[in-house]
């Protein structure tokens, strides 16, 4: 064996030493995105507190697993009905103004849920109904919010922006369930719902401080939220194999591996833990996602995005199987942390691919169609998990879902083998057009190693911009 190259070792050590110092992520150097990021972190914390409290609340009102699966049904039906319209609105109107309306509506619905619970009038049907109304509002909120991000940062910082969004979301997903467990135990469910209602004010304030942002087809005489505009968006997705394949991969992976609604059953019946430990189990995936997001926040450019995406989804499926087989709190936490990290990597790459390939005038509609896949998969998956748990038991339902995720990855690779060659640099430096196929550009070679494919952020010692 040849002796190591001293100069090579020195360079590697220097890179490792510099990598231990975190630099300011490039996306946070842009003030409007920094404001959005802060507001999103607070708002998501409140939303996650409410989501996991609803699962606990329903399990108290009706212990059957199928009742928990009903949450997924209540969320998916409005999504299917209004998502395409939400995308058309995001491309026709000012996205910042759309977010003012949606965030205010979500705050009002959370406060209504708090009042019904505090007054003792709450029923499982009230929860289903308010959940459905929130899902209808989210069908307009998410396309506008996701499509707004490329208007706040340049294309070269877009992947970093989605890494930071993942950190904001997952930090809230860690704090939310953990805080929900403590608040439920110390004060009760109404206080959780009220806190969520107040949390939306953080994003509203961020939108005010951000100032005007030009976006979408605002002001264009031929851009209206109409049926032809929706059809145009559908035709665009059909002509984009990279976008279509990642959407289907997202849908099937989350459909088979979604088991969040079964968490109360795992906590009580399988693992035998308390409500506080239930809160930490609920936050475990977010812990892994934050860790992955922190790593990717220091990477300015991710290469070989197709292979990395496929590997991340494979790890997600394997971790789901491990969670279903776990019989101790520690093993269950570890499996969920790995699953969360893998899911964060795949989410960041998927979002980057889609936003770079899609022109700004089409981003709202693309996001709304994608919303059906990446939210529809988990919501239908929650219903499927409830049915499977009713018939097979919770552990076997989760294990079989993880196996289904692995099968879905194999099918996508077989159907769209070009995804394995997608590098992620094909659309940098130029604006994509609606008629451009996501796979007509030459793929980068596959000789670059995974480590060499990551361009790190240099530590600057600076701070994010002031409010």
C-alpha positions in Angstrom: 0.0 0.0 0.0 1.4 3.5 -0.9 2.1 5.8 2.0 -0.2 8.8 2.4 0.6 12.0 0.6 1.6 14.5 3.4 0.4 17.5 1.3 -2.9 15.8 0.6 -3.4 15.0 4.3 -2.6 18.6 5.2 -5.1 20.0 2.7 -7.8 17.6 3.9 -7.1 18.5 7.6 -7.3 22.2 6.7 -10.7 21.7 5.0 -11.9 19.7 8.0 -10.7 22.4 10.5 -12.3 25.2 8.5 -15.5 23.2 8.2 -15.9 23.1 11.9 -16.5 26.9 11.8 -20.0 27.5 10.6 -20.3 30.4 8.1 -23.4 32.5 7.6 -25.5 30.7 5.1 -25.7 32.7 1.8 -29.5 32.8 1.8 -29.6 34.6 5.1 -27.5 37.4 3.6 -30.7 38.5 1.8 -32.8 40.5 4.2 -36.3 39.7 2.8 -35.6 35.9 3.0 -34.1 36.3 6.5 -37.3 37.9 7.7 -39.4 35.2 6.1 -37.2 32.5 7.6 -37.6 33.9 11.2 -41.3 34.3 10.9 -41.7 30.8 9.4 -39.7 29.3 12.3 -42.1 30.7 14.9 -45.2 30.0 12.9 -44.2 26.4 12.3 -43.6 25.8 16.0 -47.2 26.7 16.8 -48.6 24.7 13.9 -46.6 21.6 15.0 -47.8 22.1 18.6 -51.4 22.0 17.3 -50.9 19.1 14.9 -49.6 16.6 17.4 -52.1 17.9 20.0 -54.9 17.1 17.6 -53.7 13.5 17.3 -53.6 13.2 21.1 -57.0 14.9 21.4 -58.7 12.6 18.8 -57.2 9.5 20.5 -58.7 10.7 23.8 -62.1 11.3 22.2 -62.1 8.1 20.1 -59.3 5.5 20.7 -59.8 3.5 17.5 -56.9 3.8 15.0 -59.3 4.6 12.2 -60.3 7.8 14.0 -56.7 9.0 13.7 -56.7 8.1 10.0 -59.6 10.4 9.6 -57.3 13.4 10.1 -55.6 12.5 6.9 -58.9 12.3 5.0 -60.0 15.7 6.4 -56.8 17.2 5.1 -56.5 15.6 1.7 -60.0 16.3 0.3 -59.7 20.1 0.5 -56.2 19.8 -0.8 -57.4 18.0 -3.9 -60.3 20.5 -4.4 -58.4 23.8 -4.0 -54.7 23.1 -4.7 -54.8 23.8 -8.5 -56.7 27.0 -7.9 -54.2 28.1 -5.2 -51.4 27.7 -7.7 -53.1 29.8 -10.3 -53.8 32.5 -7.7 -50.1 32.5 -6.7 -49.0 33.1 -10.3 -51.7 35.7 -11.0 -51.6 37.8 -7.8 -48.9 39.3 -5.6 -47.7 36.4 -3.5 -46.9 38.5 -0.4 -50.5 39.8 -0.3 -51.9 36.3 -0.7 -49.8 35.3 2.4 -51.3 38.1 4.4 -54.8 36.7 3.8 -53.9 33.0 4.3 -51.9 33.5 7.5 -54.7 35.6 9.0 -57.3 33.0 8.2 -55.2 30.2 9.7 -54.8 32.2 12.9 -58.6 32.7 13.2 -59.3 28.9 12.7 -56.8 28.0 15.4 -58.4 30.4 17.9 -61.8 29.0 17.1 -60.5 25.5 17.9 -59.1 26.8 21.2 -62.5 28.3 22.1 -64.5 25.2 21.3 -62.1 23.1 23.4 -62.0 25.5 26.4 -65.8 25.8 26.4 -66.3 22.0 26.4 -68.3 22.0 23.2 -65.6 20.2 21.1 -66.4 17.0 19.3 -64.3 14.8 16.9 -66.4 16.3 14.1 -65.4 19.8 15.0 -61.8 18.8 14.8 -62.3 17.2 11.4 -64.2 20.2 10.1 -61.6 22.8 11.3 -58.8 20.6 10.0 -60.5 20.5 6.6 -60.9 24.3 6.6 -57.2 24.8 7.5 -56.2 22.4 4.7 -58.3 24.5 2.3 -56.5 27.7 3.3 -53.1 25.9 3.1 -53.9 25.0 -0.5 -53.5 28.7 -1.3 -50.8 29.5 1.3 -48.1 27.0 0.3 -47.9 27.7 -3.4 -47.6 31.4 -2.7 -45.0 30.9 0.0 -42.8 28.4 -1.9 -43.0 30.4 -5.1 -42.1 33.5 -3.3 -38.6 32.2 -2.2 -37.0 32.4 -5.7 -38.1 36.1 -5.7 -36.1 36.7 -2.5 -32.8 35.0 -3.4 -30.7 34.6 -6.6 -30.7 31.2 -8.3 -27.2 30.3 -7.0 -28.5 30.5 -3.4 -31.8 28.7 -3.9 -30.6 25.3 -2.7 -29.2 27.0 0.4 -32.5 28.9 0.9 -34.4 25.6 0.9 -31.9 24.2 3.4 -32.6 27.1 5.7 -36.3 26.7 5.2 -35.9 23.0 6.2 -34.1 24.1 9.3 -36.8 26.6 10.2 -39.5 24.0 9.6 -37.8 21.2 11.4 -36.7 23.3 14.4 -40.4 24.2 14.8 -41.2 20.5 14.4 -38.8 19.7 17.3 -40.0 22.4 19.6 -43.7 22.1 18.7 -44.4 18.5 19.8 -42.1 18.8 22.8 -43.8 22.0 23.9 -47.2 20.5 23.2 -46.4 17.6 25.6 -45.5 20.0 28.4 -48.4 22.4 27.7 -50.9 19.6 27.6 -49.6 18.1 30.8 -49.4 21.4 32.6 -52.3 23.5 31.3 -54.4 21.6 28.7 -55.3 21.4 25.1 -57.0 24.8 24.7 -53.7 26.6 25.5 -51.9 24.7 22.8 -54.4 25.8 20.2 -54.4 29.4 21.4 -50.6 29.5 21.2 -50.8 28.3 17.6 -53.2 31.1 16.7 -50.8 33.7 18.1 -47.8 32.2 16.4 -49.0 33.2 13.0 -48.4 36.9 13.9 -44.7 36.3 13.5 -44.9 35.6 9.8 -47.4 38.4 9.3 -44.9 40.9 11.0 -42.2 39.5 8.8 -44.2 40.1 5.6 -44.8 43.7 6.8 -41.1 44.4 7.4 -40.2 42.8 4.1 -41.8 45.4 2.0 -43.1 45.1 -1.5 -41.9 42.1 -3.6 -42.6 41.7 -7.3 -43.6 38.2 -8.1 -45.5 35.9 -10.4 -47.7 37.3 -13.2 -48.7 40.4 -11.1 -49.7 43.1 -13.4 -49.6 41.0 -16.6 -52.8 41.5 -18.6 -52.8 37.9 -19.9 -52.2 36.3 -16.4 -55.4 35.4 -14.6 -56.4 32.7 -12.2 -58.4 30.7 -14.7 -59.0 27.2 -15.9 -56.8 27.6 -19.0 -54.0 28.8 -16.6 -54.5 25.6 -14.6 -54.4 23.4 -17.7 -51.2 25.2 -18.8 -49.6 24.2 -15.6 -50.6 20.6 -16.0 -49.1 20.5 -19.5 -45.9 22.0 -18.2 -45.5 19.3 -15.6 -46.2 16.6 -18.1 -43.4 17.9 -20.3 -40.9 17.9 -17.4 -39.6 14.3 -16.7 -37.3 15.5 -13.9 -40.2 17.2 -12.0 -42.8 14.5 -12.7 -40.5 11.7 -11.6 -39.5 13.4 -8.3 -43.2 14.2 -7.6 -44.2 10.5 -8.0 -41.2 9.4 -5.9 -42.3 11.8 -3.2 -45.9 10.6 -3.3 -45.3 6.9 -3.1 -42.5 7.1 -0.5 -44.7 9.2 1.8 -47.8 7.3 1.1 -46.3 4.0 2.3 -44.1 5.4 5.0 -46.4 7.9 6.7 -47.0 6.7 10.3 -47.3 9.9 12.3 -50.9 9.4 13.2 -50.0 6.0 14.8 -47.5 7.7 17.1 -50.0 7.8 20.1 -50.5 4.1 19.7 -46.8 3.4 19.6 -46.3 5.6 22.6 -49.0 4.0 24.7 -49.4 0.4 23.6 -46.1 -0.6 21.9 -43.4 1.4 23.9 -45.4 2.2 27.0 -44.2 5.8 27.5 -45.7 9.0 28.9 -47.1 12.0 27.1 -43.8 13.8 27.5 -41.9 11.0 25.8 -44.6 11.0 23.2 -43.8 14.6 22.5 -40.1 13.7 22.0 -41.0 10.8 19.7 -43.1 13.2 17.7 -40.1 15.5 17.4 -37.5 12.8 16.6 -37.7 13.1 12.8 -37.3 16.8 13.1 -34.1 16.4 15.1 -32.6 14.4 12.3 -33.9 16.9 9.7 -32.3 19.9 11.5 -29.0 18.1 11.7 -29.1 17.4 7.9 -30.3 20.9 7.2 -27.3 22.4 9.2 -24.9 20.3 7.1 -26.5 21.3 3.9 -26.7 25.0 5.0 -22.9 25.0 4.7 -23.0 23.7 1.2 -23.3 26.3 -1.5 -23.8 23.9 -4.4 -25.0 20.3 -4.4 -23.9 18.2 -7.3 -25.2 14.7 -8.5 -28.6 15.6 -7.1 -30.4 12.7 -8.7 -28.3 9.9 -7.1 -28.3 11.7 -3.7 -32.1 12.0 -3.9 -32.6 8.3 -4.6 -30.2 7.3 -1.8 -31.9 9.5 0.7 -35.3 8.0 -0.1 -33.9 4.5 0.3 -32.5 5.4 3.7 -35.9 6.8 4.6 -37.6 3.6 3.8 -35.1 1.5 5.7 -35.4 3.7 8.8 -39.2 3.4 8.7 -38.8 -0.4 8.8 -36.5 -0.1 11.8 -39.0 2.1 13.6 -41.8 -0.4 13.1 -39.6 -3.2 14.5 -38.4 -1.1 17.5 -39.5 -2.1 21.0 -37.6 0.4 23.1 -37.8 4.1 23.3 -34.1 4.6 22.4 -34.3 2.5 19.3 -37.5 4.1 18.1 -36.0 7.6 18.6 -32.8 6.6 16.7 -34.8 5.2 13.8 -37.0 8.3 13.6 -34.0 10.6 13.7 -32.4 8.8 10.7 -35.7 8.9 8.8 -36.0 12.7 9.4 -32.5 13.4 8.2 -33.0 11.4 5.0 -36.3 13.0 4.4 -34.8 16.5 4.8 -32.1 15.8 2.3 -34.6 14.5 -0.3 -37.0 17.4 0.3 -34.3 20.1 -0.1 -33.0 18.5 -3.4 -36.6 18.0 -4.7 -37.5 21.6 -4.0 -34.3 22.9 -5.6 -34.7 20.8 -8.8 -38.3 22.0 -9.3 -37.8 25.7 -8.6 -34.7 25.9 -10.9 -36.4 24.1 -13.8 -39.6 26.1 -13.5 -39.9 29.7 -14.8 -41.2 32.3 -12.3 -44.5 32.8 -14.1 -45.2 29.1 -13.6 -43.9 28.5 -10.1 -47.2 28.8 -8.3 -48.9 26.3 -10.4 -46.0 23.9 -10.3 -46.0 24.1 -6.5 -49.7 23.6 -6.3 -49.5 20.4 -8.4 -46.5 19.3 -6.4 -48.5 20.0 -3.3 -51.0 17.4 -4.3 -48.2 14.8 -4.4 -46.1 15.7 -1.4 -49.0 16.5 0.9 -51.5 14.1 -0.7 -49.1 11.2 -0.1 -48.8 11.6 3.6 -52.4 12.5 4.2 -53.6 9.4 2.2 -50.8 7.5 3.9 -52.2 8.4 7.3 -55.6 7.0 6.3 -53.8 3.9 4.9 -51.8 3.5 8.1 -54.9 3.7 10.2 -56.7 1.0 8.1 -53.6 -1.2 8.1 -53.1 -0.8 11.9 -56.8 -1.7 12.4 -56.3 -4.9 10.5 -52.6 -5.9 11.1 -51.6 -3.9 14.2 -49.4 -0.7 14.3 -45.9 -2.3 14.1 -46.7 -4.5 11.0 -48.5 -1.6 9.3 -45.3 0.6 9.7 -42.9 -2.2 8.5 -45.0 -3.0 5.5 -45.1 0.7 4.6 -41.3 0.9 4.7 -41.1 -2.0 2.3 -43.5 -0.3 0.0 -41.3 2.8 0.0 -38.3 0.7 -1.2 -40.4 -0.8 -3.9 -41.5 2.7 -5.1 -37.8 3.8 -5.4 -37.1 0.8 -7.6 -40.0 1.5 -9.8 -39.1 5.2 -10.3 -35.5 4.3 -11.2 -36.7 1.7 -13.7 -39.2 4.1 -15.2 -37.0 7.2 -15.3 -33.3 5.9 -15.3 -32.1 9.4 -16.4 -32.8 10.6 -12.8 -29.7 8.7 -11.7 -27.7 11.0 -14.0 -29.2 14.3 -13.0 -26.4 16.6 -11.6 -28.2 19.8 -10.6 -26.1 22.3 -12.5 -28.0 22.1 -15.8 -30.1 25.2 -15.2 -27.8 27.4 -13.2 -27.0 30.7 -14.9 -30.0 30.8 -17.2 -33.7 31.3 -16.9 -35.8 28.2 -17.8 -38.6 28.6 -20.3 -42.0 26.9 -20.0 -41.3 24.7 -23.0 -37.9 23.5 -21.9 -37.7 19.9 -20.9 -36.0 19.2 -17.7 -33.9 16.5 -19.3 -32.9 18.0 -22.7 -29.7 19.5 -21.2 -26.6 17.2 -21.0 -26.1 15.5 -17.8 -22.9 16.0 -15.9 -20.5 13.1 -15.7 -20.7 10.7 -12.9 -17.0 10.6 -12.1 -17.3 13.3 -9.3 -17.3 11.8 -5.8 -20.0 12.7 -3.4 -17.6 14.7 -1.2 -16.1 16.6 -4.1 -19.6 17.4 -5.3 -20.2 19.7 -2.3 -19.1 23.3 -2.5 -18.8 24.5 1.1 -19.7 27.9 2.4 -16.6 29.8 3.6 -16.9 31.0 7.2 -17.3 34.8 7.2 -17.6 35.5 10.9 -20.4 37.8 10.0 -24.0 37.9 11.2 -27.4 37.8 9.5 -28.7 41.1 8.4 -30.6 43.2 11.0 -34.3 43.4 11.1 
